[in-house]
Structure formats: structure tokens, C-alpha cells
């Protein structure tokens, strides 16, 4: 049984019950349990998880054509059911033969700006276009920050860079579907790339830039895995308002769409505003709670640096030990 705020304190066990903090993400908890050998993870349903799963207990979501991964089975159960399991202190099991399969549709949107040099590689800018939608109790989860702000940034950067073109490098602009269901859109992209992955010089993912993080200097976005490559330093040197991630214990580098590309060897990072903002996965993530001046400055600071990389010969590289090992 795991409770509290620190996934690192999770006990080892084949069957793990986790009561994640209300309103917080659960990926760090699932990752910690997986690393400690869990085969079955039972999550207590929070309000945020209710929007993603809701209703009866459900397992994790995967792409229809993708074989089930070798990791643990993740089941989300209503709070009352979870509390009864915890109080009983007995055993838990899961029979996949009793599961009902439900299918849905997800979409990746891709834009392309042709460069003048076909051998110069491709610079990729991305975000995710989905959010939780309507919770099982009818409450609308708007997702203005997570991640309409990132999608807006991709659209605005595409327009600005198109107006400044043509560039030597081609630019690809991607908005992934089903990030909230488990980074499925980016996984599909990597498994079915529209161009050879080796052509992608670097990927900048933009997520949750709707407000300023109080732990960072005014106007500055955090970049996950900043020291893993020279990409962030190069962007910063060219005027981008980016800096290191102040929450290394949260493992944000592995919790966004950049990670699927990084596992494939592409230098890929995510920039965010306030990554631990209180409105995360709540009904209060609305336009009214966006810091539009911060967003405007943040997006604007990326235009010239990305244009310089699209027209120069600088190619981001991993630092020693920075590239994640393929799984």
C-alpha cells in the first residue's frame, strides 16, 4: 500500500495499491512501482482519474495494433472499492479473460514546411492536442493550459516560421492525440514515422506554458532534461527564455511526448511554464486562469532561436550519458 507525496518511497511488491494525491499525476507512481517489480497496480480513482477512466474498474489504454507491453497491469478502481481492499488486507488478483475491450479513435495532426536543403535534416516542434474531456460525473475538464497552450504555441510558431522562410531545414509541426491516455500519439508517431526518424535533427515539445513557475526567473520556461543535451543551452544562447527543470524528482523528462523520440535517439525535450500548477487536471484549467502575457512572451522567445537552427548548421547532440537507453 502506498500513500503520501513521494513515489520514491513506494514499497516493493508484485501487487501494489496506490492512493495518489488528489489532483496530481500518477505516471511517477506507476513508473516507481514498475521499477520495483510490480505486476498489478491498483490505483484509487481521483477526480482527475475519473475524467480519464471513470465508471467501473479499467485497465491501462494501449494502441489497438500494439501488443500488450510486458509491464504491469494497471487498474483504476472507485474510492469505495479501493478502501474496502485496503481495509481487508487480503490478496488481490486480476483476470484479463474477464475484461471487456473498448475501442476508440485518436488522431495525430502534422504540418510541414519544406526546406531548401533536403540533406539538412528536419526540425520538429510538437505538443499534444487532447485533454481529459468530460468526467464521468459530467464536469467539463477544459484543458486550456494542458495542453491547448502548447497546441497554440505550435500553430503560432508554424505561422511565424513560415513567414520567415524558406529555411534550409524543413520544419515539421506535430500535435499528438491521446497523450493523456499514456503518451499514445507520440508512441504511434515513432512506430509509424511520416519521415525517417534519422532525418529529425531535434524535437522541441511544448506543454503547459499557460503560467509562470514561481521557482523560475520571470518569463522563463523550464526545459526537461536540460543537461542531457546541448539543445537547451543553444536555444537559450539564441534568446529563448528557457532554463533547467527545477523538479528533477518528478521525472518530467520521461512524462511527456518528447520521451518516445528520445528513446529512439532523437534529441528531444519538453518546455513548460508551471509544471506543478494547482489547476493541473482540474475543472479550473480554463482560459480565465491562463497568463496570456507569459504565454505570448514565451512563444515569441522561441521564434528567432528556432529560425536560426532551421537556417544554420548547428545540430543538437546528447551529452555523455544523456541519451536514455532504449527499452
C-alpha positions as CSV (number, residue, x, y, z in Angstrom):
1,X,0.0,0.0,0.0
2,X,1.4,3.4,-1.0
3,X,0.2,6.8,0.2
4,X,1.8,10.2,0.6
5,X,3.6,12.6,-1.8
6,X,6.8,10.8,-2.7
7,X,6.7,8.0,-5.4
8,X,10.3,7.1,-4.4
9,X,9.0,5.9,-1.0
10,X,6.8,3.3,-2.7
11,X,7.3,-0.2,-1.2
12,X,8.3,-3.1,-3.5
13,X,5.7,-5.8,-4.2
14,X,4.1,-7.7,-7.0
15,X,0.7,-6.2,-6.2
16,X,0.7,-2.6,-5.2
17,X,-2.2,-0.4,-4.0
18,X,-1.6,3.3,-4.7
19,X,-3.7,6.2,-3.4
20,X,-2.2,9.1,-5.5
21,X,-2.6,12.7,-4.2
22,X,-5.8,14.3,-5.3
23,X,-5.3,16.4,-8.4
24,X,-1.8,15.0,-9.0
25,X,-0.4,13.0,-11.9
26,X,0.1,9.2,-11.5
27,X,2.8,8.5,-14.0
28,X,5.6,8.9,-11.5
29,X,3.8,6.4,-9.2
30,X,3.3,3.9,-11.9
31,X,6.9,4.3,-13.0
32,X,8.2,3.8,-9.5
33,X,6.0,0.7,-9.0
34,X,7.2,-0.8,-12.3
35,X,10.8,-0.3,-11.4
36,X,10.2,-2.2,-8.1
37,X,8.8,-5.2,-9.9
38,X,5.0,-4.7,-9.6
39,X,2.9,-6.9,-11.7
40,X,-0.5,-5.5,-10.7
41,X,-1.0,-1.8,-9.8
42,X,-4.3,-0.8,-8.3
43,X,-5.0,2.9,-8.3
44,X,-7.5,4.7,-6.1
45,X,-9.6,6.8,-8.5
46,X,-9.1,10.5,-8.0
47,X,-11.3,13.3,-9.5
48,X,-8.6,13.7,-12.3
49,X,-8.5,10.0,-13.0
50,X,-12.3,9.9,-13.1
51,X,-12.2,12.0,-16.2
52,X,-9.7,9.7,-17.9
53,X,-11.3,6.4,-16.9
54,X,-14.4,6.8,-14.8
55,X,-17.1,4.1,-14.3
56,X,-16.1,0.6,-13.5
57,X,-12.5,-0.6,-12.9
58,X,-10.5,-0.3,-16.1
59,X,-7.0,-1.3,-17.2
60,X,-4.5,0.9,-18.9
61,X,-5.1,2.0,-22.5
62,X,-3.0,0.9,-25.5
63,X,-2.9,1.3,-29.2
64,X,-5.1,-1.4,-30.8
65,X,-2.3,-2.7,-33.1
66,X,0.3,-2.7,-30.3
67,X,0.8,-5.9,-28.4
68,X,0.3,-5.6,-24.6
69,X,3.6,-4.4,-23.1
70,X,5.5,-6.6,-20.7
71,X,4.9,-4.1,-17.8
72,X,2.4,-4.4,-15.0
73,X,-1.4,-4.3,-15.4
74,X,-2.8,-1.0,-14.1
75,X,-6.3,-1.0,-12.8
76,X,-8.2,2.1,-11.6
77,X,-11.0,1.4,-9.1
78,X,-13.5,3.7,-7.4
79,X,-12.6,5.0,-4.0
80,X,-15.1,2.9,-2.1
81,X,-13.8,-0.3,-3.7
82,X,-10.2,0.7,-3.1
83,X,-10.9,1.5,0.6
84,X,-12.5,-1.9,1.1
85,X,-9.5,-3.6,-0.5
86,X,-7.2,-1.7,1.8
87,X,-9.2,-2.5,4.9
88,X,-9.5,-6.2,4.1
89,X,-5.7,-6.6,3.9
90,X,-6.1,-9.7,1.8
91,X,-5.0,-10.7,-1.6
92,X,-5.8,-9.1,-5.0
93,X,-5.8,-10.7,-8.5
94,X,-6.8,-9.7,-12.0
95,X,-8.2,-12.0,-14.6
96,X,-7.7,-10.4,-18.1
97,X,-10.1,-13.0,-19.5
98,X,-12.9,-11.2,-17.8
99,X,-12.0,-7.9,-19.3
100,X,-14.2,-6.1,-21.9
101,X,-12.3,-4.4,-24.8
102,X,-13.5,-0.9,-25.8
103,X,-12.1,0.8,-28.9
104,X,-11.8,4.5,-29.7
105,X,-10.2,6.7,-32.3
106,X,-7.2,9.0,-31.7
107,X,-5.6,11.4,-34.2
108,X,-2.2,13.0,-34.8
109,X,-2.1,16.2,-36.8
110,X,1.0,17.0,-38.8
111,X,2.1,20.2,-40.6
112,X,5.1,20.5,-42.9
113,X,7.2,23.5,-44.0
114,X,9.5,22.4,-46.8
115,X,13.2,23.4,-46.5
116,X,15.6,24.3,-49.3
117,X,18.2,21.7,-48.5
118,X,16.8,18.1,-48.4
119,X,20.0,16.9,-46.7
120,X,19.9,19.4,-43.8
121,X,17.6,17.4,-41.6
122,X,14.2,18.3,-40.1
123,X,13.5,20.4,-37.0
124,X,10.3,19.2,-35.2
125,X,8.0,21.2,-33.0
126,X,5.2,19.4,-31.2
127,X,2.5,19.5,-28.5
128,X,-0.4,17.3,-27.6
129,X,-3.9,18.3,-28.6
130,X,-6.0,16.2,-26.2
131,X,-7.2,16.6,-22.6
132,X,-9.5,14.7,-20.4
133,X,-12.8,16.0,-21.8
134,X,-15.9,15.4,-19.8
135,X,-15.6,13.5,-16.5
136,X,-18.0,10.6,-15.7
137,X,-19.9,13.0,-13.3
138,X,-20.5,15.4,-16.2
139,X,-17.9,18.0,-15.1
140,X,-16.0,19.5,-18.1
141,X,-12.2,19.4,-17.9
142,X,-11.3,22.3,-20.2
143,X,-7.5,21.8,-20.6
144,X,-6.7,25.4,-21.5
145,X,-3.2,25.1,-20.1
146,X,-2.8,21.3,-20.5
147,X,-2.4,21.4,-23.4
148,X,-4.3,23.9,-25.5
149,X,-1.5,26.4,-24.6
150,X,1.1,24.0,-26.2
151,X,-1.1,23.5,-29.3
152,X,-1.5,27.2,-29.7
153,X,2.3,27.6,-29.5
154,X,2.9,25.1,-32.3
155,X,0.3,26.9,-34.5
156,X,1.8,30.3,-33.8
157,X,5.4,29.1,-34.4
158,X,4.4,27.4,-37.6
159,X,2.9,30.7,-38.9
160,X,5.9,32.8,-37.7
161,X,8.5,30.5,-39.2
162,X,6.5,30.2,-42.4
163,X,6.5,34.0,-42.8
164,X,10.3,34.0,-42.2
165,X,11.0,31.2,-44.7
166,X,12.0,29.4,-46.7
167,X,14.5,27.8,-44.4
168,X,17.4,25.4,-45.1
169,X,15.9,22.8,-42.9
170,X,12.4,21.5,-43.3
171,X,10.2,22.0,-40.3
172,X,7.5,19.6,-39.1
173,X,4.8,20.6,-36.7
174,X,3.0,17.8,-34.8
175,X,0.0,17.8,-32.4
176,X,-0.4,14.3,-30.8
177,X,-3.6,12.7,-29.8
178,X,-4.1,10.6,-26.7
179,X,-1.2,11.9,-24.6
180,X,-3.4,11.8,-21.6
181,X,-4.2,8.1,-22.2
182,X,-0.5,7.2,-21.9
183,X,1.6,9.1,-24.5
184,X,-0.1,7.0,-27.2
185,X,0.1,9.6,-30.0
186,X,3.8,10.0,-29.8
187,X,4.4,6.3,-29.5
188,X,2.4,5.8,-32.7
189,X,4.4,8.6,-34.4
190,X,7.6,6.8,-33.6
191,X,6.3,3.4,-34.7
192,X,4.9,4.9,-37.9
193,X,7.1,7.9,-38.7
194,X,6.0,10.0,-41.7
195,X,9.7,10.6,-42.5
196,X,12.7,8.5,-41.4
197,X,13.4,9.2,-37.7
198,X,17.1,9.7,-38.6
199,X,16.1,12.8,-40.6
200,X,14.9,14.6,-37.4
201,X,17.7,16.8,-36.1
202,X,15.8,17.6,-32.9
203,X,12.4,17.8,-31.3
204,X,11.0,20.6,-29.1
205,X,7.8,19.6,-27.3
206,X,5.8,22.4,-25.8
207,X,3.4,21.7,-23.0
208,X,1.6,23.7,-20.3
209,X,3.0,27.1,-21.0
210,X,0.0,28.8,-19.6
211,X,1.6,30.3,-16.5
212,X,4.9,31.3,-14.9
213,X,6.5,28.9,-12.5
214,X,7.2,30.7,-9.2
215,X,10.5,28.9,-8.8
216,X,11.9,30.2,-12.1
217,X,13.1,33.7,-13.1
218,X,10.4,36.0,-14.5
219,X,9.4,34.9,-18.1
220,X,11.5,31.7,-18.1
221,X,10.2,28.3,-19.1
222,X,11.6,25.1,-17.7
223,X,13.1,22.5,-20.1
224,X,13.0,18.9,-19.1
225,X,16.4,17.1,-19.1
226,X,18.1,20.4,-19.8
227,X,21.6,19.0,-19.1
228,X,21.1,15.8,-21.1
229,X,22.0,17.6,-24.4
230,X,23.2,20.9,-25.7
231,X,19.8,21.8,-27.2
232,X,18.6,23.9,-24.3
233,X,21.8,25.8,-23.9
234,X,21.8,26.5,-27.7
235,X,18.2,27.8,-27.6
236,X,19.0,29.9,-24.6
237,X,22.1,31.4,-26.2
238,X,20.0,32.4,-29.1
239,X,17.4,34.2,-27.0
240,X,14.9,31.5,-25.9
241,X,13.6,32.0,-22.4
242,X,14.4,28.5,-21.1
243,X,16.2,27.1,-18.2
244,X,16.7,23.8,-16.2
245,X,13.8,21.9,-14.7
246,X,13.5,22.7,-11.0
247,X,11.7,19.5,-10.3
248,X,14.1,16.7,-11.2
249,X,12.4,14.4,-8.7
250,X,9.3,14.4,-10.8
251,X,11.0,12.8,-13.8
252,X,9.2,15.2,-16.2
253,X,11.6,14.3,-19.0
254,X,10.1,10.8,-19.2
255,X,6.5,12.0,-18.7
256,X,5.9,14.0,-21.9
257,X,5.7,13.2,-25.6
258,X,9.4,14.0,-26.2
259,X,10.4,10.8,-24.5
260,X,9.2,8.5,-27.2
261,X,11.5,10.3,-29.6
262,X,14.4,10.5,-27.1
263,X,14.2,6.7,-26.7
264,X,14.7,6.5,-30.5
265,X,17.9,8.5,-30.3
266,X,16.4,11.9,-31.3
267,X,17.5,14.9,-29.1
268,X,14.0,15.7,-27.7
269,X,13.0,17.8,-24.8
270,X,9.8,19.5,-23.4
271,X,9.5,23.1,-22.4
272,X,6.8,24.1,-19.9
273,X,5.7,27.0,-17.8
274,X,4.5,26.0,-14.4
275,X,4.5,22.2,-14.5
276,X,3.1,21.7,-11.0
277,X,0.4,24.4,-11.3
278,X,-2.6,23.9,-8.9
279,X,-5.1,23.8,-11.8
280,X,-3.5,20.7,-13.4
281,X,-6.2,18.2,-14.3
282,X,-8.9,20.2,-12.6
283,X,-12.0,21.9,-13.9
284,X,-10.3,25.2,-13.2
285,X,-7.9,24.7,-16.1
286,X,-9.7,27.4,-18.1
287,X,-8.8,30.4,-20.3
288,X,-9.6,32.7,-17.4
289,X,-6.7,31.1,-15.5
290,X,-4.1,31.5,-18.3
291,X,-1.4,34.0,-18.0
292,X,-1.6,35.3,-21.6
293,X,1.2,37.8,-21.4
294,X,3.6,35.0,-20.2
295,X,2.4,32.7,-23.0
296,X,2.9,35.4,-25.6
297,X,6.4,36.2,-24.4
298,X,7.4,32.5,-24.1
299,X,6.2,31.7,-27.6
300,X,7.8,34.8,-29.0
301,X,11.2,34.0,-27.5
302,X,11.3,30.7,-29.4
303,X,10.8,32.2,-32.9
304,X,14.3,33.5,-33.6
305,X,16.2,30.6,-32.0
306,X,14.2,28.1,-34.0
307,X,14.7,30.1,-37.2
308,X,18.4,30.2,-36.5
309,X,18.5,26.5,-36.1
310,X,16.5,26.0,-39.2
311,X,18.9,28.0,-41.2
312,X,22.2,27.1,-39.5
313,X,24.4,24.1,-39.3
314,X,24.0,23.5,-35.6
315,X,22.6,20.1,-34.8
316,X,21.8,19.3,-31.1
317,X,23.7,16.4,-29.6
318,X,23.3,14.3,-26.5
319,X,25.7,15.0,-23.6
320,X,27.6,12.0,-22.4
321,X,25.2,9.7,-20.6
322,X,22.3,12.0,-21.5
323,X,20.6,9.8,-24.1
324,X,18.1,7.4,-22.5
325,X,18.7,3.7,-23.1
326,X,16.1,2.1,-25.5
327,X,13.6,-0.2,-23.8
